Amino acid sequence: MKKTINLSIAGLVCLLLLGTNALQAQDWSKDQKAVWNVIEKGWEAYTNGDSKTAFEGIHDNYLGWNSEDPLPTSKEKWMKEYDRWNEYVTFDYYDLQPARIVVTGNNAVAFYYFNYSSTYSKDDMKKNYDVEGRNVEFLVKEDGEWKLLGDMTYLEDDDD
């Protein structure tokens, strides 16, 4: 009987959590949903090797800072690195969890958590990577389209 009660409570907690996530998404404004859609579309294209679609959503004046490079990266540099990197890397899985999105006029800031698994294969070398971190993206709306103007990525420490 005790196991049944514990399982029922666990099920109720899961339903409440799922319901809370659904409510949060339903509470988003039209602009917040549009911003999140751009982020999801970008990740989907990026992880599928579709550089044309991935970079359509990025402003020409983009600058982004990650935890690996000493200076922010331009769109042009990112595109070159992606083309070279895309020859050797495949994505096996990714997941995005939005935290907050704020929109004021033609500006937006989106905070989210991400994780992904990828495989690097070159010559006889093959290595799997599991990565997780947080991102903050700054977007601007031009001609009715949201574009990524800048971002900052924080990767969680890997103890490997």
Secondary structure as UniProt FT lines:
FT   HELIX           2..27
FT   HELIX           30..47
FT   TURN            48..49
FT   HELIX           51..56
FT   STRAND          58..65
FT   STRAND          73..74
FT   HELIX           75..85
FT   TURN            86..88
FT   STRAND          89..104
FT   TURN            105..106
FT   STRAND          107..122
FT   TURN            123..124
FT   STRAND          125..142
FT   TURN            143..144
FT   STRAND          145..155
//
